[in-house]
Amino acid sequence: MTPDPIGVAVIGAGMVGRAHANAYRCAAGVYAADTPPPRLVAIADVYEPFAADAARRYGFRRAETDWRAVVDAPDVHAISIAVANDLHREITVAALAAGKHVLCEKPLAPTVADAEAMVAAARAAPGQVGAVGFTFRRSPAIAAIARQVGAGPLGPVRHIVGNYWCDYGHDPQRPMSWRYRGGPGSGVLADIGSHMVDLAEWLCGPTRRVGGTTMTTVVTRRPKPLGVAVGHAGGVALSNEREPVDNEDICTFTTGYADGAVGTFALSRIAYGHANSLRLDVFCERGTVSFDLTRPAEFTIADDAPDDDVNGIRTVFVGPAHPYVHGGLPMDFPTVGHGQNDFFVFQARAFLDQIAGTGDLPPCPDLAHGLHNLRVLAAITAARQDAAAATGSPVATTT
């Protein structure tokens, strides 16, 4: 039986955890009133000041320093997991065993084996929602693009080009954190490339082959922090000791899809001046459509609809005719604008709707979807190893 209201908690009070906390606070204010408003119960973080601050800022009843207190709490029914990747498996399996609904951040786990165990735990709890958070699926502009391609007016995708450039790792004085540990494939590929792989499959269909992977680490050592930082931020005292970086700053690769499309991708966490720049260019049989996260409330399109003398690439401002906008924003009309924090709100509402069995938003991808994503990431990493062996052959992904 679905609790009324649904008690929610967030494990992790860093950058992404705060996005989840704010999303739950706002979820009751979007779309129809057919889902009970969530009860904001707890924020957990091993660093108590972060947990207490997030609980205060976003209206949660209490702060915890042990995630087990959240998993064991009878007034918590649903949990967002927004902590370091190597903690995802233990927390998810325990939460599902305790009867909680789970929304776990991407990438689902550090390894395919860990993700398989999480999927098995979800299958052993069929009455609970086990979901993975690919928030860019909640972008109104990208969702509108998905309607245009494939069976839409632009037709099948021929070529997709994706760039996701960030600069959080550009400064060699940024402190060591879990994001810089874990081996090849666990760096920029897992962190932001997981989003790009997911979006490309949404628009192009299942990945069938990958190849040509390159991975480069430019900042090879980072200082140990003497304090605790939020997310990618610095601002903490640093020791004189430096630790080796285990994973990649830059990654490029190519893909092939079941319907014949090909993809080329470039990822970076040291792209100076690009704080959070995701761009997609999608070339289709009957036109081209593009999205740039620095202008999240619009997309561009070129097709043969206008007359030749006025044809060209044109900008479409996202509005109530597009997904998520009507009822999802207080001022839900074109040019008002929205951003990535809103994507988290739409995701939280979809998760709550799934739990309650209400609403008509697309459901959150399940844990098996997150496992598939990890298998594609593993194949991309293996393609790098293949290239190092000078064979140059692409790597088939497991479906």
Order of alpha helices (4+ residues) and beta strands (2+ residues): beta-alpha-beta-alpha-beta-alpha-beta-alpha-beta-alpha-beta-alpha-beta-alpha-beta-beta-beta-beta-beta-beta-beta-beta-beta-alpha-alpha-beta
